[in-house]
Amino acid sequence: MANSSLINEDAIARIRTWIEATKQELDARGIAGFEACYSGEGDSGAFDYVDWIYREDIPFKKQNYAPPPVFAGLVDDLLPGNGFEINDGGGGTILCEITGEIRHTSYYYIQTDGESEEL
């Protein structure tokens, strides 16, 4: 289960459904999961990148799986609010394993007396 209320629970269910439907193909390509990093400032934010995580037994030259277009939309839907949740200078990483386990880490900056502080 995801460990943050920032992650859109409906999107998590759709990602898990997509993984289940494509699990054999992902496994055959040596994909163990994906990592999605996001950041933003003010009222805007977006994913900086989404990378596949390959099993260690897969040679680098074979790590070239291009996901179907529907995958990008599924990942974009993980965060609600079109960037509003990211705050001034916040961000984070979502790790999703082919098993369906999702881990979310995030950071936020708060302004106090003219100084920024990471939470």
ABEGO torsion letter per residue (X at the ends): XBABAABBAAAAAAAAAAAAAAAAAAAAAGBAEBBBBBBBBEABBBBABBBBBBBAABBAAABABBBBAAAAAAAAAABBGGGAAAEBGBEEBBBBBAAGBBBBBBBBBBBBGGBBBBX
